């Protein structure tokens, strides 16, 4: 997947918004005001960053060369995924959904309900 495919797939998930909280070169996909995917728009980075369950993250990093701990993020809860690496596109989509669901699970129940996610 390339950056535009990741963006389009993420934005197609329910209630997802995008913004640039760290300046114009970084795009964040969010649910309920919380980030679940980060991408560098300056073309300096060939990866995107996702939330992941810590144990699942370890398994993924052991299995795929192009999945590493999250760049500039909490290494336990975030992973970096190369756009053009050894991760199949179907798994990349699964990882984006996983990140989205990890983020929803941490939202207050009242916010989940107001977003129509319960």
Secondary structure by P-SEA (a helix, b strand, c coil): ccaaaaaaaaaaccbbbbbbcccccbbbbbccccccbbbbccccccbbbbbccaaaaaaaaacccccccccccccccbbbbbccccccaaaaaaaaaaaaaaaaaaccaaaaaaaccc
